[in-house]
Amino acid sequence: MVQHGVAPTPRKKSKGGQKLTINFLPSYASLNKLSKAKVDAWFRAESTSDGYKQYVREGKAWIAKWAESMKGSDGTSMDALDSSAIAVAFDTVSEYTPKALHAFVIYKCEIQENSYKTAEGIRSAFKHYFTYTHLCQGNFWRKNGTTGQWEGNPVFDLSYSSFHESLKKEYQRSSDSSHSLPMLSKNIEKMFAYADHACSSKKISKTQQLFWKAFVSIAFTLWTRCDEAINLTAGDTNQDNPEKSNNYDIPLDSTIPHLDCYMHTINWMNHLAEQMQHPLQKTDFIFPALASTGKLKIGTAVGHAEIKKLLEHFVSGIELLAVWPGKFTTHCFRCGGAQWCFMWCPDRKWSLKAVKWQGGWSPTESVHLEVTTLTRYLLDEVCKYEHGYSDMVMPSRSFEHHVTFMGDDAVHQSGLAMASSDSMTLILEEIRAKRVEIARIVSSFQPSQVLTTPGHVHHLGPNTNPLSWTPSAPLITDAFLGLSESGPGSRAVLHSDTVTDIHHHQKGLLLPLKEWPKHFKPSQYRSEAVKWGKIQKVVDKYYTAYGSNRQTFDQLYPGLSTKYTQLVRAINAT
């Protein structure tokens, strides 16, 4: 009920808006037409669809002329093939369809001498044409024995497929690889240093120097393709399709000056404004064309040839190809930027998901294409390192390229082997040092009463008075506790602060017994172990049994201070 003088309250619209009321139901043909229009508009890029249509139109026109040329004066076919069936082979799928396609590709590649890329384009176009126009589905081409009809897609015919694969192999083996090497950070640093030197020596102009630094830093940081970078303007770069453009926030990065895209771009744009004598407008190209004199051609974007010429100049200037054979194209900055963010950036490495977004790789790409593309971009150098065999004849070649990343630890042994090797070295050093010290200990037992004259040596008997000794020459010296005395070939042994430390050290095994056969010859470690055991018994007897008391020790083993072997036997007998 509406009161007089009061306007009715309007109904709130639903969140989804008012639904469209349809009084009739469309036919399947109408729905299918809408579906086809949507597929044509969005399933493939417009340029790809146009290329496919061009190949099909060209194929139909050529096959009609070829079929006409096969007819004789009486209108009958002069060839083994039915000319009338060949003429409509692309309009009506039959057993003649793959033969017609085969003949068309032979003519384009063998007679006109087009490359394999032309054959690949024709195959892709007709595969799409047969699949969506004639509904030829399936990755096969065969004759149904029951119905007598041909089934599948004609591009999978055996004769045609064999010829296409042969063209592919010929192209792969005979053509030069167009794959570009990545431009790495260290090479850009050298390139910019060369640009600074060349500018100061008047080999290049200031404009060329700043132009190149800005172009390289943008291409490396944003992973731009050459045509994307050369068409950059001071305003919006994609006004026709703004939804397909990206906005990038580029910070100032003073930690790596040669990769500071912000600084190089600002320096160049300021210089460009000075050369133009007015602030940059939205339609002004950031990279205008460069004349041979180094001056700018305002209003014209720089071309591919000019960028390629500059790249060749700087690559040659730093002699990059001399140390890194290969090929550098304008795509090298995109590859290098991707590898930098994924593998080499010291602060933060990107995830694979972020790399795919930044690179613009579509998630709808086939698995094979995606893996191949990402491997070529991100892991090209790693693959070359791990699968390369250029150093097979070198004696220093590492056969474990696939174990660690870029061979970071290829020159090292495993942790256990390293520890075992170090322990073995320590044991041998200690044994040598102890043998020297034992000789010094034995020599310190020389009695003060002994007089040695030519032809006469006085030996002490069992009942002789105790040997005199000097405190300044203790049995256990500082060298015995810690470091061996300096001298030719002497090396430091493990440091010990107390007698207890050295006692525990002698009791322990630095090298596990199971590792001994790997590092010692049986004769070597047996003899060294025997020597070590004898030394250990003498030292332990002196410390543990007699509390380091020299007089007590001499009383129990009289006359044996200069007879090491007899001393060991006497200690073993007790």
C-alpha positions as CSV (number, residue, x, y, z in Angstrom):
1,M,0.0,0.0,0.0
2,V,1.4,3.4,-1.0
3,Q,0.6,6.5,1.0
4,H,-0.4,9.7,-0.9
5,G,2.5,12.2,-1.2
6,V,5.2,9.6,-0.4
7,A,7.2,8.2,-3.3
8,P,7.5,4.4,-3.3
9,T,10.8,3.0,-2.1
10,P,12.6,1.5,-5.0
11,R,13.6,-2.2,-4.8
12,K,17.2,-2.9,-4.3
13,K,18.9,-4.6,-7.2
14,S,20.4,-8.0,-6.7
15,K,24.2,-8.3,-6.4
16,G,24.3,-10.2,-9.6
17,G,22.1,-7.7,-11.5
18,Q,18.8,-8.4,-13.2
19,K,18.7,-11.8,-15.0
20,L,17.9,-11.8,-18.7
21,T,14.6,-13.5,-19.4
22,I,14.7,-15.7,-22.5
23,N,11.4,-16.8,-24.0
24,F,12.8,-19.4,-26.4
25,L,15.5,-22.1,-26.2
26,P,18.2,-22.0,-28.9
27,S,18.9,-24.9,-31.2
28,Y,22.1,-27.0,-31.0
29,A,23.3,-25.4,-34.2
30,S,23.0,-21.9,-32.6
31,L,24.8,-23.0,-29.5
32,N,27.5,-24.7,-31.5
33,K,27.9,-21.5,-33.5
34,L,28.5,-19.5,-30.3
35,S,31.0,-22.1,-29.1
36,K,32.9,-21.9,-32.4
37,A,33.0,-18.1,-32.3
38,K,34.4,-18.2,-28.7
39,V,37.0,-20.8,-29.7
40,D,38.1,-18.9,-32.8
41,A,38.5,-15.7,-30.7
42,W,40.3,-17.1,-27.6
43,F,41.6,-20.6,-28.2
44,R,44.6,-19.5,-30.2
45,A,46.3,-16.2,-30.8
46,E,44.9,-14.2,-33.6
47,S,48.2,-14.2,-35.5
48,T,48.4,-18.0,-35.2
49,S,44.9,-18.5,-36.5
50,D,45.6,-16.2,-39.4
51,G,48.8,-18.1,-40.2
52,Y,46.9,-21.4,-40.2
53,K,44.2,-20.1,-42.6
54,Q,46.9,-18.7,-44.9
55,Y,48.6,-22.1,-45.2
56,V,45.3,-23.9,-45.8
57,R,44.2,-21.4,-48.5
58,E,47.6,-21.7,-50.2
59,G,47.4,-25.5,-50.0
60,K,44.0,-25.7,-51.6
61,A,45.0,-23.3,-54.4
62,W,48.1,-25.3,-55.2
63,I,46.4,-28.7,-55.1
64,A,43.8,-27.5,-57.6
65,K,46.5,-26.3,-60.0
66,W,48.4,-29.5,-59.6
67,A,45.4,-31.7,-60.2
68,E,44.6,-29.7,-63.4
69,S,48.2,-30.1,-64.6
70,M,47.8,-33.9,-64.3
71,K,44.9,-34.0,-66.8
72,G,45.6,-34.9,-70.5
73,S,44.1,-33.3,-73.6
74,D,41.2,-35.7,-73.3
75,G,40.5,-34.8,-69.7
76,T,41.7,-38.1,-68.3
77,S,44.5,-38.3,-65.7
78,M,48.0,-38.8,-66.9
79,D,49.2,-39.9,-63.5
80,A,48.5,-42.9,-61.4
81,L,46.5,-40.7,-59.0
82,D,42.9,-39.7,-59.7
83,S,43.2,-36.0,-60.5
84,S,39.5,-35.3,-59.8
85,A,39.9,-36.9,-56.3
86,I,43.2,-35.0,-55.7
87,A,41.5,-31.6,-56.6
88,V,39.1,-32.0,-53.7
89,A,41.4,-33.8,-51.3
90,F,41.4,-31.0,-48.8
91,D,37.6,-30.5,-49.0
92,T,36.6,-34.1,-48.7
93,V,38.8,-36.3,-46.5
94,S,39.7,-39.6,-48.3
95,E,42.6,-41.9,-49.0
96,Y,44.0,-39.1,-51.3
97,T,44.1,-36.5,-48.6
98,P,47.5,-37.5,-47.1
99,K,48.9,-37.9,-50.6
100,A,47.9,-34.4,-51.6
101,L,49.3,-33.0,-48.4
102,H,52.5,-35.0,-48.9
103,A,52.9,-33.6,-52.4
104,F,52.3,-30.0,-51.3
105,V,55.0,-30.2,-48.6
106,I,57.5,-31.8,-51.1
107,Y,56.9,-29.0,-53.5
108,K,57.3,-26.3,-50.9
109,C,60.5,-27.7,-49.3
110,E,62.2,-29.5,-52.1
111,I,61.2,-27.5,-55.2
112,Q,60.9,-24.1,-53.7
113,E,63.6,-24.9,-51.1
114,N,61.8,-23.6,-48.1
115,S,63.1,-24.5,-44.6
116,Y,61.7,-27.1,-42.2
117,K,59.9,-24.3,-40.4
118,T,57.6,-24.0,-43.4
119,A,56.9,-27.7,-43.3
120,E,56.1,-27.5,-39.6
121,G,53.8,-24.6,-40.2
122,I,51.9,-26.5,-42.9
123,R,51.6,-29.6,-40.7
124,S,50.3,-27.6,-37.7
125,A,47.8,-25.7,-39.9
126,F,46.4,-28.8,-41.6
127,K,46.3,-30.8,-38.4
128,H,44.1,-28.0,-36.9
129,Y,42.1,-27.8,-40.1
130,F,41.3,-31.6,-40.2
131,T,40.6,-31.8,-36.5
132,Y,38.2,-28.9,-36.1
133,T,36.7,-28.6,-39.7
134,H,36.4,-32.2,-40.7
135,L,36.3,-33.6,-37.1
136,C,39.2,-36.0,-37.8
137,Q,40.1,-36.9,-34.3
138,G,42.9,-39.2,-33.1
139,N,46.7,-39.4,-33.4
140,F,46.5,-42.1,-36.2
141,W,45.5,-42.7,-39.8
142,R,44.2,-46.1,-40.7
143,K,41.6,-47.9,-42.7
144,N,38.7,-49.6,-40.9
145,G,38.6,-53.2,-42.0
146,T,34.9,-53.5,-41.3
147,T,33.5,-50.3,-42.8
148,G,36.3,-49.7,-45.3
149,Q,36.5,-46.1,-44.2
150,W,39.6,-44.1,-43.4
151,E,39.8,-43.0,-39.7
152,G,42.0,-40.6,-37.8
153,N,43.9,-37.5,-38.9
154,P,45.6,-37.5,-42.3
155,V,48.7,-35.8,-41.0
156,F,49.6,-39.1,-39.2
157,D,49.9,-41.0,-42.5
158,L,53.1,-43.1,-42.4
159,S,54.6,-41.8,-45.7
160,Y,53.9,-38.1,-44.9
161,S,55.1,-38.5,-41.2
162,S,58.3,-40.2,-42.3
163,F,59.1,-37.4,-44.8
164,H,58.3,-34.7,-42.2
165,E,60.5,-36.4,-39.6
166,S,63.3,-36.6,-42.2
167,L,63.0,-32.9,-42.8
168,K,63.3,-32.2,-39.1
169,K,66.4,-34.3,-38.6
170,E,68.1,-32.7,-41.7
171,Y,67.3,-29.3,-40.2
172,Q,68.7,-30.2,-36.8
173,R,71.9,-31.6,-38.1
174,S,72.7,-29.1,-40.9
175,S,71.5,-25.8,-39.6
176,D,73.3,-23.5,-37.2
177,S,71.8,-23.2,-33.8
178,S,70.0,-19.9,-33.2
179,H,69.8,-20.4,-29.5
180,S,71.4,-17.5,-27.7
181,L,73.8,-17.8,-24.8
182,P,72.6,-16.0,-21.7
183,M,74.2,-12.6,-20.8
184,L,75.3,-13.1,-17.2
185,S,75.8,-10.4,-14.6
186,K,79.6,-10.5,-14.7
187,N,79.6,-10.0,-18.4
188,I,77.3,-7.0,-18.1
189,E,79.6,-5.5,-15.6
190,K,82.5,-5.9,-18.0
191,M,80.4,-4.5,-20.8
192,F,79.5,-1.4,-18.8
193,A,83.1,-0.9,-17.8
194,Y,84.1,-1.0,-21.4
195,A,81.4,1.4,-22.3
196,D,82.7,3.9,-19.7
197,H,86.2,3.6,-21.0
198,A,85.1,3.9,-24.6
199,C,83.1,7.0,-23.8
200,S,86.0,8.6,-22.0
201,S,88.3,7.9,-24.9
202,K,85.7,9.3,-27.4
203,K,85.2,5.9,-29.2
204,I,81.5,6.2,-28.5
205,S,79.3,9.1,-27.6
206,K,77.7,9.9,-24.3
207,T,74.3,9.2,-25.9
208,Q,75.4,5.7,-27.0
209,Q,76.8,4.9,-23.6
210,L,73.7,5.9,-21.6
211,F,71.4,4.4,-24.3
212,W,73.1,1.0,-24.1
213,K,73.2,0.9,-20.3
214,A,69.5,1.7,-20.0
215,F,68.5,-0.8,-22.7
216,V,70.5,-3.6,-21.3
217,S,69.4,-3.0,-17.7
218,I,65.7,-2.9,-18.7
219,A,66.0,-6.0,-20.9
220,F,67.9,-7.9,-18.1
221,T,65.6,-6.8,-15.2
222,L,62.2,-7.1,-16.9
223,W,63.2,-10.0,-19.2
224,T,61.9,-8.1,-22.2
225,R,62.1,-9.3,-25.8
226,C,63.8,-7.0,-28.2
227,D,60.6,-5.7,-29.8
228,E,59.1,-5.1,-26.4
229,A,62.0,-2.9,-25.3
230,I,62.4,-0.9,-28.5
231,N,58.8,0.0,-28.6
232,L,58.7,1.4,-25.0
233,T,57.2,4.9,-24.7
234,A,57.2,7.4,-21.9
235,G,53.4,6.8,-21.5
236,D,51.3,3.6,-21.5
237,T,53.0,1.0,-23.6
238,N,49.9,-1.1,-24.5
239,Q,46.9,1.3,-24.8
240,D,45.0,-1.0,-27.2
241,N,44.9,-3.9,-24.8
242,P,45.8,-2.5,-21.3
243,E,44.6,-5.7,-19.6
244,K,47.5,-7.5,-21.3
245,S,50.2,-5.2,-19.9
246,N,52.0,-5.4,-16.6
247,N,53.1,-2.6,-14.2
248,Y,56.5,-3.1,-12.7
249,D,57.9,-1.4,-9.6
250,I,61.6,-1.0,-10.0
251,P,63.5,0.0,-6.9
252,L,66.9,1.7,-6.6
253,D,69.5,-0.9,-6.0
254,S,73.0,0.5,-5.1
255,T,74.3,-2.9,-3.9
256,I,74.9,-4.1,-7.5
257,P,75.4,-0.8,-9.5
258,H,75.7,-2.4,-13.0
259,L,72.3,-4.1,-12.5
260,D,70.6,-0.9,-11.1
261,C,67.8,-0.6,-13.7
262,Y,66.3,2.4,-11.9
263,M,69.5,4.4,-12.0
264,H,70.4,3.6,-15.6
265,T,66.9,4.3,-16.8
266,I,66.6,7.7,-15.0
267,N,70.1,8.7,-16.3
268,W,69.1,7.9,-19.8
269,M,65.7,9.5,-19.7
270,N,67.2,12.7,-18.3
271,H,69.8,12.8,-21.0
272,L,67.1,12.1,-23.6
273,A,65.0,15.0,-22.4
274,E,68.1,17.2,-22.7
275,Q,68.7,16.1,-26.2
276,M,65.1,16.7,-27.2
277,Q,65.1,20.0,-25.3
278,H,61.7,19.3,-23.7
279,P,60.2,16.9,-21.2
280,L,59.3,13.5,-22.5
281,Q,55.7,13.1,-23.7
282,K,53.7,10.0,-23.4
283,T,54.1,9.1,-27.1
284,D,57.9,9.7,-27.1
285,F,59.9,6.5,-27.6
286,I,62.3,5.8,-24.8
287,F,64.7,4.3,-27.2
288,P,64.7,6.4,-30.4
289,A,66.7,5.4,-33.4
290,L,70.4,6.1,-33.4
291,A,72.2,7.5,-36.5
292,S,75.7,6.2,-37.4
293,T,77.1,9.4,-36.0
294,G,75.6,8.5,-32.6
295,K,72.9,11.2,-32.8
296,L,69.2,10.5,-32.1
297,K,66.4,10.2,-34.6
298,I,63.5,11.6,-32.6
299,G,60.1,10.1,-33.4
300,T,61.4,6.8,-34.8
301,A,61.9,3.7,-32.6
302,V,65.3,2.0,-32.7
303,G,65.4,-1.1,-35.0
304,H,66.5,-4.6,-34.4
305,A,69.5,-4.1,-36.7
306,E,70.8,-1.2,-34.6
307,I,70.5,-3.1,-31.3
308,K,72.2,-6.1,-32.9
309,K,75.0,-3.9,-34.2
310,L,75.5,-2.4,-30.7
311,L,75.5,-5.8,-29.1
312,E,78.1,-7.1,-31.5
313,H,80.3,-4.1,-30.8
314,F,80.3,-4.5,-27.1
315,V,80.6,-8.3,-27.1
316,S,83.6,-7.8,-29.4
317,G,85.0,-5.0,-27.2
318,I,85.2,-7.2,-24.1
319,E,86.3,-10.3,-26.2
320,L,83.5,-12.3,-24.7
321,L,83.4,-14.9,-27.4
322,A,87.1,-15.7,-26.9
323,V,86.4,-17.1,-23.5
324,W,82.8,-18.2,-24.0
325,P,82.2,-19.6,-27.5
326,G,78.7,-19.4,-28.8
327,K,76.2,-16.9,-30.1
328,F,74.7,-13.8,-28.5
329,T,71.5,-12.5,-29.9
330,T,69.2,-9.8,-28.5
331,H,67.4,-12.6,-26.6
332,C,70.5,-13.0,-24.4
333,F,69.4,-10.4,-21.8
334,R,66.0,-12.2,-21.3
335,C,67.8,-15.5,-20.7
336,G,70.4,-14.0,-18.5
337,G,67.8,-12.2,-16.4
338,A,65.8,-15.3,-15.9
339,Q,68.9,-17.3,-14.8
340,W,70.0,-14.5,-12.5
341,C,66.7,-14.4,-10.6
342,F,66.4,-18.2,-10.5
343,M,70.0,-19.3,-9.6
344,W,72.5,-16.5,-9.2
345,C,70.9,-13.7,-7.2
346,P,72.8,-13.5,-3.9
347,D,70.0,-12.0,-1.8
348,R,66.8,-13.8,-2.9
349,K,66.3,-16.4,-5.5
350,W,62.9,-16.6,-7.1
351,S,60.5,-19.6,-7.1
352,L,59.6,-21.4,-10.3
353,K,56.1,-20.0,-10.1
354,A,57.4,-16.4,-10.0
355,V,59.7,-17.1,-12.8
356,K,56.9,-18.5,-15.0
357,W,54.8,-15.4,-14.3
358,Q,57.6,-12.9,-15.0
359,G,58.6,-14.7,-18.2
360,G,55.0,-14.8,-19.4
361,W,55.0,-18.5,-20.0
362,S,51.4,-19.7,-20.4
363,P,50.2,-22.3,-18.0
364,T,48.3,-23.9,-20.9
365,E,51.5,-24.8,-22.7
366,S,52.1,-28.4,-23.2
367,V,54.3,-30.2,-20.7
368,H,57.0,-30.9,-23.2
369,L,57.1,-27.3,-24.5
370,E,57.1,-25.9,-21.0
371,V,59.9,-28.1,-19.8
372,T,62.0,-27.5,-22.9
373,T,61.5,-23.7,-22.6
374,L,62.3,-23.5,-18.9
375,T,65.3,-25.8,-19.2
376,R,66.7,-23.7,-22.0
377,Y,66.1,-20.4,-20.1
378,L,67.0,-21.4,-16.6
379,L,69.2,-24.4,-16.6
380,D,71.1,-24.0,-19.9
381,E,74.5,-23.6,-18.2
382,V,73.8,-26.3,-15.7
383,C,72.8,-28.8,-18.5
384,K,75.9,-27.9,-20.4
385,Y,78.1,-28.5,-17.4
386,E,76.5,-31.8,-16.3
387,H,76.1,-33.3,-19.7
388,G,79.1,-31.9,-21.4
389,Y,82.0,-34.2,-22.5
390,S,84.4,-31.7,-23.9
391,D,87.0,-32.6,-21.1
392,M,86.8,-36.4,-21.5
393,V,90.4,-36.7,-22.5
394,M,91.6,-34.6,-19.6
395,P,93.1,-36.5,-16.6
396,S,91.5,-34.1,-14.2
397,R,87.9,-34.7,-15.6
398,S,85.3,-35.2,-12.9
399,F,82.9,-38.0,-13.5
400,E,80.5,-36.8,-10.9
401,H,79.1,-33.8,-12.7
402,H,75.6,-34.8,-11.8
403,V,76.1,-35.0,-8.1
404,T,76.5,-31.4,-7.0
405,F,75.3,-28.1,-8.4
406,M,77.7,-26.8,-11.0
407,G,80.4,-28.9,-9.3
408,D,80.7,-26.8,-6.2
409,D,82.1,-29.7,-4.2
410,A,83.3,-31.9,-7.1
411,V,86.9,-31.4,-6.1
412,H,86.3,-32.5,-2.5
413,Q,85.8,-36.0,-1.1
414,S,82.8,-37.0,0.9
415,G,82.7,-36.1,4.6
416,L,83.8,-39.4,5.9
417,A,86.6,-39.7,3.4
418,M,87.8,-36.2,4.2
419,A,87.7,-36.9,8.0
420,S,89.5,-40.2,7.4
421,S,92.2,-38.6,5.3
422,D,92.8,-35.9,7.9
423,S,92.9,-38.4,10.7
424,M,95.4,-40.5,8.9
425,T,97.7,-37.5,8.4
426,L,97.5,-36.6,12.1
427,I,98.3,-40.2,13.2
428,L,101.4,-40.3,11.0
429,E,102.6,-36.9,12.2
430,E,102.1,-37.9,15.8
431,I,104.0,-41.2,15.3
432,R,106.9,-39.4,13.7
433,A,106.9,-36.8,16.5
434,K,106.8,-39.4,19.3
435,R,109.7,-41.3,17.8
436,V,111.8,-38.1,17.8
437,E,110.8,-37.5,21.4
438,I,111.6,-41.0,22.5
439,A,115.1,-40.6,21.1
440,R,115.4,-37.4,23.1
441,I,114.1,-39.1,26.2
442,V,116.6,-41.9,25.9
443,S,119.5,-39.5,25.3
444,S,118.6,-37.6,28.4
445,F,119.4,-40.7,30.5
446,Q,123.2,-40.3,29.8
447,P,125.0,-40.5,33.3
448,S,127.2,-37.6,34.4
449,Q,130.0,-40.0,35.7
450,V,130.5,-41.7,32.4
451,L,133.8,-40.8,30.9
452,T,134.4,-41.8,27.3
453,T,138.0,-41.8,26.0
454,P,139.4,-43.3,22.9
455,G,139.5,-47.0,23.1
456,H,137.7,-47.1,26.5
457,V,134.0,-46.9,27.3
458,H,132.9,-47.3,30.9
459,H,129.5,-49.1,31.3
460,L,127.5,-49.0,34.5
461,G,126.7,-52.3,36.2
462,P,123.6,-53.3,38.0
463,N,124.9,-52.1,41.4
464,T,125.9,-48.7,40.3
465,N,124.6,-45.7,42.2
466,P,121.5,-44.0,40.8
467,L,122.0,-42.0,37.7
468,S,122.3,-38.2,38.1
469,W,120.0,-36.0,36.1
470,T,119.4,-32.3,35.5
471,P,116.0,-30.8,36.2
472,S,116.5,-28.5,33.2
473,A,116.1,-31.4,31.0
474,P,112.8,-33.0,32.1
475,L,111.7,-36.4,30.7
476,I,108.4,-34.9,29.4
477,T,109.3,-31.7,27.6
478,D,107.1,-29.0,26.3
479,A,107.6,-30.3,22.8
480,F,106.4,-33.7,23.9
481,L,103.2,-32.1,25.4
482,G,102.4,-29.9,22.5
483,L,104.6,-29.0,19.5
484,S,107.7,-30.8,18.2
485,E,110.9,-28.8,18.0
486,S,111.4,-26.8,14.9
487,G,113.7,-28.2,12.4
488,P,113.9,-29.5,8.8
489,G,110.7,-31.3,8.0
490,S,109.2,-31.0,11.5
491,R,105.4,-30.2,11.7
492,A,103.1,-29.4,14.6
493,V,101.1,-32.1,16.3
494,L,98.0,-31.8,18.4
495,H,98.2,-29.4,21.3
496,S,97.7,-30.7,24.9
497,D,97.5,-28.6,28.0
498,T,97.9,-31.3,30.5
499,V,99.4,-34.8,30.8
500,T,95.8,-36.1,31.1
501,D,95.0,-34.6,27.7
502,I,97.8,-36.4,26.0
503,H,96.9,-39.6,27.8
504,H,93.3,-39.5,26.6
505,H,94.5,-38.6,23.1
506,Q,96.8,-41.6,23.0
507,K,94.0,-43.9,24.1
508,G,91.6,-42.7,21.4
509,L,91.5,-43.8,17.7
510,L,91.4,-40.8,15.4
511,L,90.9,-43.0,12.4
512,P,88.2,-45.8,12.7
513,L,89.7,-49.2,12.3
514,K,87.3,-50.0,9.4
515,E,88.9,-47.2,7.4
516,W,92.5,-48.4,7.9
517,P,92.6,-50.8,4.8
518,K,91.6,-47.8,2.6
519,H,94.4,-45.6,3.7
520,F,97.3,-47.9,4.8
521,K,99.0,-50.8,3.2
522,P,98.8,-53.8,5.6
523,S,102.6,-53.8,6.1
524,Q,102.5,-50.0,6.8
525,Y,99.8,-49.8,9.4
526,R,101.0,-53.0,11.1
527,S,104.5,-51.7,11.6
528,E,103.3,-48.3,12.6
529,A,100.8,-49.7,15.0
530,V,103.6,-51.8,16.7
531,K,105.8,-48.8,17.0
532,W,103.0,-46.7,18.4
533,G,102.1,-49.5,20.9
534,K,105.7,-49.7,22.3
535,I,105.9,-46.0,22.7
536,Q,102.5,-45.9,24.4
537,K,103.6,-48.6,26.9
538,V,106.7,-46.7,27.9
539,V,104.9,-43.4,28.4
540,D,102.0,-45.0,30.2
541,K,104.3,-46.8,32.6
542,Y,106.2,-43.6,33.4
543,Y,103.0,-41.6,34.0
544,T,100.5,-44.0,35.5
545,A,102.6,-46.5,37.4
546,Y,105.3,-44.3,38.8
547,G,103.6,-40.9,38.8
548,S,106.3,-39.3,36.7
549,N,109.0,-40.0,39.3
550,R,112.3,-40.4,37.5
551,Q,114.3,-41.8,40.4
552,T,111.8,-44.6,41.1
553,F,111.6,-45.4,37.4
554,D,115.5,-45.7,37.2
555,Q,115.6,-47.9,40.3
556,L,113.1,-50.4,38.8
557,Y,114.8,-50.4,35.4
558,P,118.5,-49.9,36.2
559,G,120.9,-49.7,33.2
560,L,118.1,-49.7,30.6
561,S,117.9,-45.9,30.0
562,T,120.1,-46.2,26.9
563,K,118.7,-49.6,25.8
564,Y,115.2,-48.9,24.4
565,T,114.5,-52.4,23.1
566,Q,115.5,-54.0,26.4
567,L,113.5,-51.4,28.3
568,V,110.4,-52.3,26.3
569,R,110.9,-56.0,27.0
570,A,111.4,-55.3,30.7
571,I,108.2,-53.3,30.8
572,N,106.3,-56.0,28.9
573,A,107.6,-58.6,31.4
574,T,106.3,-56.7,34.4
